[in-house]
Amino acid sequence: MYSLKEKFRDIFESSTFWGDIIIHLLDWMHDALLYCPKTIGTMIRWFGKIVGYSDGRTTSGTVEGINNKLKLISPLLSLSEYSE
């Protein structure tokens, strides 16, 4: 499993052309199908978005981080409304 994880990471670290990424990713998915079939199913559904990462190398990580902070803060804000 570790080698599969490293190979997946290397696909995006070493390739910049989306055509190469598609070929390498399909090979990786074939190799990983035996170990994680549900993950491969998810990757098939989101294949276009996964490959699209190669265009600008942008993720939604910043937005996800902000949403996570808001989830942590919102209970504190609602408690302060009732304490007055």
Stockholm file with secondary structure:
# STOCKHOLM 1.0

chainA/1-84         MYSLKEKFRDIFESSTFWGDIIIHLLDWMHDALLYCPKTIGTMIRWFGKIVGYSDGRTTSGTVEGINNKLKLISPLLSLSEYSE
#=GR chainA/1-84 SS CHHHHHHHHHHHHHCCSHHHHHHHHHHHHHHHTTTCHHHHHHHHHTHHHHHHHHHHCCCSHHHHHHHHHHHHHHHHHHHHHHCC
#=GC SS_cons        CHHHHHHHHHHHHHCCSHHHHHHHHHHHHHHHTTTCHHHHHHHHHTHHHHHHHHHHCCCSHHHHHHHHHHHHHHHHHHHHHHCC
//
